[in-house]
Amino acid sequence: MIARERAGLLYGRIGELFDKAKDIDGKPTKAELEALIALQEQIIQDHENVRDVERAAAEAKRKASEAQHLYEKLAMAKQMEEFFQRMNPAMRGLVENLERLRVNLLVESKVSEAEKQGLQNQIETLSSIIKSVSHIEEPETAIEAGTPTVKEVTKAKKPTKRHSPTLTEMTERFVYQDESKSAGVIKDTGNTVSLFVEAFGDMPVADVTGQIAGEFRDLLLGLPSNHGKGKVSPPLREAVEQAAELELDTVSGKTVKNHFSRMSALWRHLVQRDYATRNPFEKWKFDTSKKVERRAFSGAELHTLLTSRWTGRATSERTYAGIVATALYTGMRLGELCNLRNKDIEIIDGVPCFHIQSYTETVDGAKRDWSPKTQAGERIVPIHSKLLEAGILSFKNSGLYFFDELAIAPHGVRGNDFAQAFSKHKRRLGMPEEVSFHSFRHTVSTKLRNQEAGIRELWIDAFLGHEATHRSQGTTSYMSGIEVKNLKRVADALSYDEGLGDLRW
């Protein structure tokens, strides 16, 4: 049992103790106090028993590791013994022949071809023994028989590479089993390690290089800021691609710096104990200054967007106008608009609505899952009267998707091409980095929260799919039960006087 599970178990037992104490009405009796004390003592004893079992398991694991190390040393010693046993006779013969050659050279006697060949055979025999037993490579320059002087070339045997434990094994040992670590440190380090393992696998720690650490840094800097906060999150690399293509807000340099600090703290243990030769997560620099804050569109920017000609090639101008107008009067996220199905247009209590919901569909023979970013994202959005008057329902078709021109990218994201085209369109119109497609959502939220129509804040949160500020169970139940007529009041409260022109498609 890892430390987090143990802490959760203890938390649950303490909660049980508190519940029993709260059930006592008035002044507790002696019997009730004794029962509470007995339960407390039992909780403490159970916790100590679990700790004892964990200590015993850790000790057994350590002894097993030592036994494995001794076994490897014994095997190496046996191999070396075999090497010397096979090498000694050949070495003695070689030395004798070299000595005879030296004497012949001193007395200027002619060395016969047979002697040369014999000496060469001795050298080749010794070389083959060294290769077969110690796997030492032959010198680049071979020793020629008959050379007046012979250099003795000795290559040291390469040390046997020690097995490198994996990252999760080292995290378990130096983080989860470290009693001095707080629950917060354990949780945060676990999250960081999980991100690394998702990106690169559970690597041996000795194989983690500065190059890999740098790639991890780049991935983290491209990660959307809401990654992991919903009930379903896309894979790490896919999430980074989505963030780049959909212009999502990404995590701050400070957040990435914190991830690297946790990895660096773990690696200091590994370097100290020779599990790693260096710490690839230290000495990195991060921009911890405040990120560019996304904002709502100004009136002038909205006027420019809705009255300028669309030049993007990803979709027709009709689809562009439909998506932009829907965003303007609903505050829906781009991903929600791009994945809206025809069947998600529903009449509820007599009101035409967009029903944003999770689904699984078969597209081109393959199953495709989609869900909103958060639990609150599943919602009913009444369609604004302006959209209905402009004919938004004319986009309904016999296919699967409401905006049927949009394509699905190879990694499964629908609407990437439109997102990229919108970004180029916005830049072509001279708009700053602070505004993106998500600014439609900011605009709707700002207008609704500044209106004077007596619209409740919780209704606005439900309309936009925002998490409530105080998300209690009661609040959750209330938001899920808000009547469509009240959500329609929210939609109808939206109005624009920026000279947007006539909506048309």
C-alpha positions, -999 to 999 in steps of 0.1 A, spaced: 0 0 0 15 33 -11 15 63 12 -15 80 -6 -37 49 -2 -26 46 35 -35 82 41 -68 78 24 -76 48 46 -67 66 78 -87 96 67 -117 74 62 -114 57 96 -110 91 113 -141 102 95 -159 71 109 -148 81 144 -161 117 139 -194 104 126 -199 83 157 -191 112 179 -216 134 161 -243 108 165 -242 112 203 -270 134 215 -263 157 244 -237 147 270 -221 113 262 -225 85 287 -195 66 301 -203 37 278 -204 59 247 -170 75 257 -154 41 262 -167 30 228 -152 61 211 -119 55 229 -119 19 220 -125 28 183 -97 53 184 -73 28 199 -84 3 172 -78 28 144 -43 35 158 -35 -2 162 -47 -10 127 -26 19 112 5 6 131 -2 -29 118 -3 -17 83 29 2 88 46 -29 102 35 -50 72 48 -23 48 82 -21 67 85 -59 65 77 -58 28 103 -30 21 129 -50 41 122 -81 21 125 -62 -12 158 -47 0 172 -81 8 160 -95 -25 179 -67 -43 211 -74 -23 208 -111 -31 204 -103 -68 235 -81 -67 255 -108 -50 244 -133 -76 255 -110 -104 289 -106 -87 293 -144 -83 285 -149 -120 311 -123 -130 337 -139 -108 331 -173 -124 334 -158 -158 367 -141 -150 380 -174 -136 371 -192 -168 388 -164 -188 421 -168 -169 420 -206 -171 417 -205 -209 440 -176 -214 471 -187 -194 483 -216 -216 480 -194 -248 497 -165 -230 527 -187 -219 531 -200 -255 530 -165 -269 556 -152 -244 579 -181 -252 577 -174 -290 582 -137 -285 613 -144 -264 627 -167 -291 620 -141 -317 638 -114 -296 669 -137 -293 669 -144 -330 668 -107 -338 696 -100 -314 719 -125 -330 707 -114 -365 695 -148 -374 669 -152 -400 634 -157 -388 618 -185 -408 584 -182 -424 572 -211 -402 582 -192 -371 564 -161 -383 532 -182 -390 535 -199 -357 537 -166 -339 507 -152 -358 487 -183 -349 495 -178 -312 483 -141 -315 451 -151 -332 444 -178 -307 448 -154 -278 426 -128 -295 398 -153 -301 399 -163 -264 396 -127 -253 367 -121 -276 347 -151 -266 352 -147 -228 354 -110 -221 339 -95 -253 368 -71 -256 372 -57 -291 404 -64 -310 428 -34 -313 423 -13 -345 459 -20 -357 468 -57 -358 503 -68 -346 522 -82 -376 544 -112 -371 581 -104 -376 578 -67 -363 611 -58 -346 593 -44 -315 560 -55 -301 538 -32 -280 517 -50 -254 482 -36 -259 458 -41 -230 422 -30 -231 403 -29 -198 372 -51 -196 340 -31 -197 322 -32 -164 290 -51 -164 261 -25 -167 240 -25 -136 203 -29 -139 187 6 -138 154 8 -119 124 26 -135 111 60 -126 80 47 -109 101 23 -87 123 52 -76 93 74 -70 78 47 -48 110 44 -28 120 81 -24 86 98 -24 57 76 -15 76 57 12 92 88 26 74 96 59 89 131 60 71 141 29 37 159 32 6 146 16 7 177 -8 43 170 -19 34 133 -25 3 142 -45 21 169 -66 51 147 -73 29 118 -83 11 141 -108 43 152 -123 57 116 -126 24 105 -142 27 132 -169 63 121 -176 54 84 -178 25 92 -201 48 111 -224 79 88 -224 69 56 -207 82 42 -174 119 47 -183 149 34 -165 162 64 -146 197 60 -160 183 65 -195 167 99 -188 189 125 -205 189 162 -208 174 159 -242 144 140 -228 141 165 -200 140 193 -226 113 176 -246 93 171 -214 97 209 -207 84 218 -242 54 194 -238 45 209 -204 47 245 -218 23 236 -245 -2 218 -222 -37 235 -219 -42 250 -185 -74 230 -179 -57 196 -187 -66 170 -161 -93 191 -145 -123 175 -163 -136 140 -159 -120 130 -192 -88 144 -206 -71 136 -239 -37 120 -240 -8 144 -232 6 148 -267 -29 151 -282 -38 177 -256 -7 198 -266 -17 196 -303 -53 207 -295 -40 236 -274 -18 249 -302 -45 244 -329 -75 258 -309 -55 286 -293 -63 274 -258 -46 290 -227 -16 269 -217 0 264 -183 23 291 -169 61 290 -168 57 289 -130 37 257 -132 63 240 -154 91 252 -131 72 235 -102 71 202 -122 108 204 -128 116 212 -92 98 180 -81 117 159 -107 150 176 -97 144 168 -60 139 131 -69 169 131 -91 192 144 -63 185 112 -44 193 92 -76 226 109 -82 236 106 -46 230 69 -47 246 63 -81 213 54 -98 220 83 -122 252 101 -132 237 136 -134 205 155 -127 189 165 -161 161 185 -144 183 212 -128 195 246 -140 166 251 -165 152 286 -168 115 294 -170 96 326 -178 76 331 -146 62 364 -156 25 368 -160 11 351 -192 -8 370 -218 -44 373 -204 -71 364 -229 -99 390 -229 -133 397 -244 -136 414 -279 -141 451 -279 -171 465 -298 -148 477 -326 -132 442 -329 -166 425 -331 -177 450 -358 -145 442 -378 -149 404 -374 -185 403 -385 -183 428 -413 -150 417 -429 -149 391 -457 -139 356 -447 -109 344 -467 -102 311 -450 -102 280 -471 -111 255 -443 -149 262 -447 -173 283 -467 -182 318 -456 -216 305 -447 -202 280 -422 -178 306 -408 -208 330 -402 -229 303 -386 -202 293 -362 -192 328 -352 -228 340 -347 -236 309 -326 -205 316 -304 -216 352 -301 -251 344 -288 -243 312 -267 -207 316 -255 -201 279 -265 -165 267 -268 -151 260 -302 -148 223 -295 -185 222 -285 -196 240 -317 -174 218 -339 -188 186 -323 -224 196 -322 -246 169 -339 -279 173 -357 -296 152 -330 -283 177 -304 -308 203 -316 -338 196 -294 -372 212 -285 -374 212 -247 -405 227 -230 -413 243 -264 -379 260 -266 -354 251 -294 -321 243 -276 -286 231 -282 -280 200 -260 -243 197 -252 -236 162 -241 -210 134 -242 -214 108 -269 -199 79 -288 -204 77 -326 -191 56 -354 -174 77 -380 -159 61 -411 -160 27 -394 -142 38 -362 -157 47 -328 -152 83 -318 -158 96 -283 -164 132 -274 -173 149 -242 -173 185 -228 -142 197 -210 -158 196 -176 -188 180 -159 -206 214 -159 -200 215 -197 -229 191 -202 -258 215 -204 -289 228 -222 -284 261 -242 -316 278 -255 -311 292 -290 -313 330 -291 -341 345 -310 -316 364 -332 -301 331 -343 -335 316 -351 -346 347 -371 -314 345 -391 -321 308 -399 -295 290 -379 -316 258 -381 -310 257 -418 -277 241 -410 -295 209 -400 -288 182 -425 -291 144 -430 -256 137 -418 -241 134 -383 -228 169 -376 -246 202 -375 -217 221 -391 -210 193 -416 -182 210 -435 -157 206 -407 -131 178 -410 -117 155 -384 -79 157 -380 -58 125 -380 -54 126 -342 -92 128 -338 -99 165 -332 -128 179 -352 -124 216 -364 -86 220 -363 -86 234 -398 -112 260 -389 -94 269 -357 -62 275 -376 -80 295 -404 -97 317 -378 -64 325 -361 -49 335 -395 -81 356 -402 -79 374 -369 -42 382 -374 -49 394 -409 -74 418 -395 -47 432 -371 -61 419 -339 -38 414 -309 -27 382 -292 -50 388 -263 -81 379 -284 -88 345 -299 -119 325 -307 -123 319 -269 -129 356 -266 -164 351 -278 -170 332 -246 -154 360 -225 -176 385 -243 -208 366 -236 -198 361 -199 -190 397 -195 -222 410 -210 -244 386 -190 -227 395 -157 -230 432 -164 -267 432 -175 -294 446 -153 -322 421 -161 -321 404 -127 -305 372 -140 -292 350 -112 -255 342 -112 -261 304 -110 -283 306 -141 -255 323 -160 -230 296 -148 -254 269 -160 -259 286 -194 -222 289 -200 -212 255 -185 -191 272 -158 -183 255 -125 -202 273 -97 -180 294 -74 -191 272 -44 -196 238 -59 -214 219 -31 -236 189 -37 -267 210 -32 -254 236 -58 -247 208 -83 -282 194 -79 -298 228 -82 -279 237 -113 -289 205 -130 -325 213 -122 -327 248 -135 -357 252 -158 -353 259 -195 -375 290 -192 -349 305 -168 -320 295 -192 -340 312 -220 -341 344 -199 -303 343 -198 -301 338 -236 -325 366 -243 -306 390 -221 -278 390 -247 -279 420 -270 -253 438 -291 -253 474 -302 -218 474 -319 -232 477 -354 -227 440 -362 -247 441 -394 -274 416 -403 -266 380 -395 -268 360 -427 -258 326 -441 
